[in-house]
Amino acid sequence: MIYLLLASVVLAVLVTWLRGGKLSQLGKVVFRLWWVVPLIATVQSLLIRLPHPPSRLDLWHPRPLLMIASYVILWAVVWLNRHLPGMGVVLVGVSCNLLVIAANGGYMPLAPESLERMQTGVSQIPLGNVLAGSKDVLLARQQTPFWILGDVLVIPEPFPWPTAMSIGDVLLAVGVFLLITNTTQAQNTGE
């Protein structure tokens, strides 16, 4: 997801530059509770890096519970800022991710066939195992509530960092692109 978001920001900056926009306009955006977003990203990053058993933890364990809570808080912050350009799309993306993660016990589902497309020749990882360093849990589609909202979109090799992402991730990146490009577009003053 991080690669997609980074690509979205880089593309938005390039489009802004090509259209004669001004990135300084971003400084005028009033984004309520902006500091919560990097805090949530830090909490989620720490949660996926903490040692844990390979199988899913019970929903009431702090890790999955905190992951769901972090998405609820992120959803609330995006809701507060829904008036900004592109934030409606971000809200739909965060909602999709929140729904699928909550429905799957605090983890983002990843189907074995998606993992195989992402990492050819991957060893057999048992279903129900959590992938190290990620939010993902390996689940068969027929066992996965809202599987279509899980990490089903794959960027395979030869991409340097093969990755899987969700529809929610794509919507979030599109919303950030729209926020940047719509906020920074050149104003025609008619002078």
Secondary structure, 3 states (H helix, E strand, C coil): CHHHHHHHHHHHHHHHHHCCCCHHHHHHCCCCCCCHHHHHHHHHHHHHHCCCCCECCCCCCHHHHHHHHHHHHHHHHHHHCCCCCCHHHHHHHHHHHHHHHHHCCCCEEECHHHHHHHCCCCCCCCCCEECCCCCEEECCHHHCCCHHHCCCEEECCCCCCCEEECHHHHHHHHHHHHHHHHHHCCCCCCC
